[in-house]
Amino acid sequence: QALIEQEARANNVVVTEQMIDQEIETLISIRGGRAEFEAWLAANKQTEAEARDLARHELLANALRDRVLAQLPRTAEYVHAYHIVVATEVEARAVQTRLASGAKFTALARSLSIDDSTRPDGGDLGWFTRGAGAVLWTEVEDAAFALNPNEVSPIVQSPIGFHLVWVTERQTRALTAEDTAYFQQLALDRWMNSLKAKATIERFLQ
């Protein structure tokens, strides 16, 4: 809370009494009226002044959060990729040979890939963007984004084996709801960590 208060002052973010009044009126409405609101305060051992202070802090935090999130992009480059993963490099080379001879990538994935989650769908990793955590192996993600459509990667090693990656499409599109939420949380975590990193924090133990 102290870090957020300091950051708000540094950025000239101000919460007015009118804004707090509106928050309290919203709380009163949610609770069903003034009497019910006061009963709720009493049950939570809280005064109205404390509720107002909490509302002020939440408004400050929300305003700063909105500033951080407003800087995030709304679009990103996505690829649609497939992969085949086998246990050894020798097996991966054999897969390369069969692909060069005209074998279908998805058919080989169904018969040879050791990735149980994608094998039934011919190695389909779906559409994903860089850095959103949709693909567990950064080596595979990096390989996919180095490819143009209809290209197959060189052999890529990850902790689970040796991959061949095939990209069928790539395009810039709006971030999905899941990716938006992921990047928003990542940005907020980084923002809060940066506040902590540049602050002098003293803890007093009783």
Disulfide bonds with the S-S distance in Angstrom:
none
